[in-house]
């Protein structure tokens, strides 16, 4: 029992310290807000960065899912309960970005704070954020736009970090570990870019709730694993 408790504590600390790095990046880049706003076009016009964003961020959850379960399946240590962490994280992601008894939490906050859809002729349109963004002759005027990049990049990174470090890489797992490390490097780079060039400080701070969700999900995973080992 003491060994199980010690392992639980070590793995939780191992999962927690990268979250401090994300918070540190947020704090260190705060003074760069003016620079980021005036030079944002440099990022938007960079084909390499926009391609990375389109492939590994817009489809990031599918990459995360493949890497997450690939590492779990390849692990020799089977006394884990990864589904609890994944399911909790997925449920929170859906509520945050896709659906919360109608519009997502992100859209509800955006609308309450003044976000709305406007046609090219200046007329307000009663469209959802997604419908407005898909409308050729419409533009979405943001209110408080919680950073989805911050939320998803931080939560996915931490959960993938957690399963990648549950067991030392060996054999086929080494290849998966390297690919996961590459994926996490891309996500962290995109997180740093977002920190400098996109969103207000408040919007990015709200997006850091992804860290809280990930740490809670990891704790659930570890507690379930402890119960399995103890039983």
C-alpha positions as CSV (number, residue, x, y, z in Angstrom):
1,X,0.0,0.0,0.0
2,X,2.8,2.4,0.8
3,X,4.5,1.7,-2.5
4,X,1.2,2.4,-4.3
5,X,0.7,5.7,-2.5
6,X,4.3,6.7,-3.3
7,X,3.9,5.9,-7.0
8,X,0.6,7.9,-7.0
9,X,2.3,10.9,-5.5
10,X,5.3,10.7,-7.9
11,X,3.1,10.4,-11.0
12,X,0.9,13.3,-9.9
13,X,3.9,15.5,-9.4
14,X,5.3,14.3,-12.7
15,X,2.1,15.4,-14.4
16,X,1.9,18.7,-12.5
17,X,5.2,20.3,-13.1
18,X,4.7,20.8,-16.9
19,X,1.6,22.8,-16.1
20,X,3.8,25.3,-14.3
21,X,5.8,25.7,-17.5
22,X,2.5,26.7,-19.3
23,X,1.7,29.2,-16.6
24,X,5.2,30.6,-16.7
25,X,5.0,31.1,-20.5
26,X,1.7,32.9,-20.0
27,X,3.3,35.2,-17.4
28,X,6.6,35.8,-19.3
29,X,4.8,36.8,-22.5
30,X,2.4,39.3,-20.9
31,X,4.6,42.3,-21.7
32,X,4.8,41.2,-25.3
33,X,1.1,41.9,-25.9
34,X,1.6,45.2,-27.9
35,X,4.3,43.6,-30.0
36,X,2.1,40.6,-30.8
37,X,-0.9,42.7,-31.9
38,X,1.2,44.9,-34.2
39,X,3.1,41.9,-35.8
40,X,0.2,39.3,-35.9
41,X,0.2,39.4,-39.6
42,X,3.6,37.8,-39.7
43,X,2.1,34.7,-38.2
44,X,-1.0,34.7,-40.3
45,X,1.0,35.0,-43.5
46,X,3.6,32.3,-42.6
47,X,2.6,29.2,-44.7
48,X,4.6,26.8,-42.5
49,X,3.0,27.9,-39.2
50,X,-0.5,28.1,-40.7
51,X,-0.1,24.6,-42.1
52,X,1.1,23.2,-38.7
53,X,-1.9,24.9,-37.1
54,X,-4.3,23.5,-39.7
55,X,-3.0,19.9,-39.4
56,X,-1.9,19.5,-35.8
57,X,-4.2,22.0,-33.9
58,X,-7.5,22.0,-35.8
59,X,-7.3,18.2,-35.9
60,X,-5.4,18.1,-32.6
61,X,-7.9,16.0,-30.7
62,X,-7.8,13.2,-33.2
63,X,-4.0,13.2,-33.1
64,X,-4.2,13.2,-29.3
65,X,-6.6,10.3,-29.3
66,X,-4.4,8.2,-31.6
67,X,-1.3,8.9,-29.6
68,X,-3.0,8.5,-26.2
69,X,-4.4,5.1,-26.8
70,X,-1.4,4.0,-28.9
71,X,0.8,4.6,-25.8
72,X,-1.7,2.9,-23.6
73,X,-2.1,-0.2,-25.8
74,X,1.7,-0.6,-26.2
75,X,2.4,-0.4,-22.5
76,X,3.2,-3.6,-20.8
77,X,1.7,-2.3,-17.5
78,X,-2.0,-2.9,-17.9
79,X,-3.2,-1.9,-14.4
80,X,-4.3,1.5,-15.6
81,X,-7.7,3.1,-16.2
82,X,-7.0,5.6,-19.0
83,X,-10.6,5.7,-20.1
84,X,-11.7,7.7,-17.1
85,X,-9.2,10.4,-17.8
86,X,-10.0,10.5,-21.5
87,X,-13.8,10.5,-21.0
88,X,-13.7,13.3,-18.5
89,X,-11.4,15.4,-20.7
90,X,-13.6,14.7,-23.7
91,X,-16.8,15.6,-21.9
92,X,-15.3,18.9,-20.7
93,X,-14.0,19.6,-24.2
94,X,-17.5,19.1,-25.7
95,X,-19.1,21.4,-23.1
96,X,-16.3,24.0,-23.5
97,X,-16.3,24.2,-27.3
98,X,-19.1,22.3,-28.9
99,X,-22.4,22.0,-27.0
100,X,-23.8,23.0,-23.6
101,X,-27.5,22.6,-23.9
102,X,-27.3,24.6,-27.0
103,X,-24.3,26.9,-27.7
104,X,-20.9,26.0,-26.1
105,X,-19.6,27.7,-23.0
106,X,-17.1,29.6,-25.2
107,X,-19.9,31.0,-27.4
108,X,-22.2,31.8,-24.5
109,X,-19.5,33.9,-22.8
110,X,-18.7,35.5,-26.2
111,X,-22.3,36.5,-26.8
112,X,-22.9,37.7,-23.2
113,X,-19.9,40.0,-23.5
114,X,-21.1,41.5,-26.8
115,X,-20.2,39.0,-29.5
116,X,-22.5,39.0,-32.5
117,X,-22.8,38.3,-36.2
118,X,-22.8,41.2,-38.7
119,X,-23.6,41.0,-42.4
120,X,-21.4,43.0,-44.9
121,X,-24.1,45.7,-45.1
122,X,-23.9,46.3,-41.4
123,X,-27.1,44.4,-40.5
124,X,-26.9,42.2,-37.4
125,X,-27.7,38.6,-38.1
126,X,-29.1,36.1,-35.6
127,X,-26.7,33.3,-36.3
128,X,-24.6,31.1,-34.1
129,X,-20.9,31.7,-34.1
130,X,-20.3,28.6,-36.3
131,X,-23.0,29.6,-38.8
132,X,-21.7,33.1,-38.9
133,X,-18.1,32.0,-39.6
134,X,-19.4,29.7,-42.4
135,X,-21.5,32.5,-43.9
136,X,-19.7,34.1,-46.9
137,X,-21.1,37.6,-46.4
138,X,-21.0,37.7,-42.6
139,X,-18.4,38.5,-40.0
140,X,-18.3,37.5,-36.3
141,X,-17.5,40.4,-33.9
142,X,-16.0,39.0,-30.8
143,X,-16.9,39.8,-27.3
144,X,-14.7,38.1,-24.7
145,X,-13.2,35.3,-26.8
146,X,-11.8,32.6,-24.4
147,X,-8.7,31.1,-26.0
148,X,-9.6,27.6,-27.2
149,X,-6.0,27.2,-28.3
150,X,-4.8,27.7,-24.8
151,X,-7.5,25.3,-23.5
152,X,-6.9,22.4,-25.9
153,X,-3.1,22.7,-26.3
154,X,-2.5,22.7,-22.5
155,X,-5.0,19.9,-21.7
156,X,-4.0,17.6,-24.5
157,X,-0.3,18.1,-23.8
158,X,-0.6,17.3,-20.1
159,X,-2.7,14.2,-20.7
160,X,-0.3,12.9,-23.4
161,X,2.7,13.7,-21.2
162,X,1.1,11.7,-18.4
163,X,0.6,8.5,-20.4
164,X,4.0,8.9,-22.2
165,X,5.8,9.0,-18.8
166,X,3.9,6.1,-17.2
167,X,6.4,3.7,-18.5
168,X,9.9,3.9,-20.0
169,X,9.9,3.6,-23.8
170,X,11.1,0.3,-25.3
171,X,10.5,-1.6,-28.5
172,X,7.4,-0.4,-30.5
173,X,6.6,2.0,-27.7
174,X,9.8,3.9,-28.5
175,X,8.5,4.9,-31.9
176,X,5.2,6.0,-30.4
177,X,7.0,7.9,-27.7
178,X,9.1,9.8,-30.2
179,X,6.0,10.6,-32.3
180,X,4.2,11.8,-29.2
181,X,7.1,13.9,-28.2
182,X,7.1,15.5,-31.6
183,X,3.4,16.2,-31.3
184,X,3.8,17.7,-27.9
185,X,6.6,19.9,-29.2
186,X,4.4,21.3,-31.9
187,X,1.6,21.9,-29.4
188,X,3.9,23.7,-27.0
189,X,5.3,25.9,-29.9
190,X,1.7,26.8,-30.9
191,X,1.0,27.6,-27.3
192,X,3.9,30.0,-27.2
193,X,2.8,31.6,-30.5
194,X,-0.7,32.1,-29.2
195,X,0.8,33.6,-26.0
196,X,2.5,36.4,-27.9
197,X,0.3,37.0,-30.9
198,X,-3.3,36.1,-30.2
199,X,-6.1,37.0,-27.7
200,X,-6.0,39.3,-24.7
201,X,-4.4,38.4,-21.5
202,X,-7.8,37.8,-19.9
203,X,-8.9,35.5,-22.7
204,X,-5.7,33.5,-22.5
205,X,-6.0,33.3,-18.7
206,X,-9.5,31.8,-19.1
207,X,-8.1,29.3,-21.5
208,X,-5.7,28.0,-18.9
209,X,-8.7,26.2,-17.4
210,X,-7.5,23.4,-19.7
211,X,-4.7,22.8,-17.2
212,X,-7.2,22.3,-14.3
213,X,-9.3,19.9,-16.4
214,X,-6.2,17.9,-17.3
215,X,-4.9,17.7,-13.8
216,X,-8.3,16.6,-12.4
217,X,-8.5,13.9,-15.2
218,X,-5.0,12.7,-14.4
219,X,-5.9,12.5,-10.7
220,X,-9.0,10.5,-11.5
221,X,-6.9,8.1,-13.6
222,X,-4.4,7.7,-10.8
223,X,-7.0,7.1,-8.1
224,X,-8.8,4.5,-10.3
225,X,-5.5,2.8,-10.9
226,X,-4.7,2.8,-7.2
227,X,-8.1,1.1,-6.5
228,X,-7.3,-1.5,-9.1
229,X,-3.9,-2.3,-7.6
230,X,-5.3,-2.3,-4.1
231,X,-8.2,-4.6,-4.9
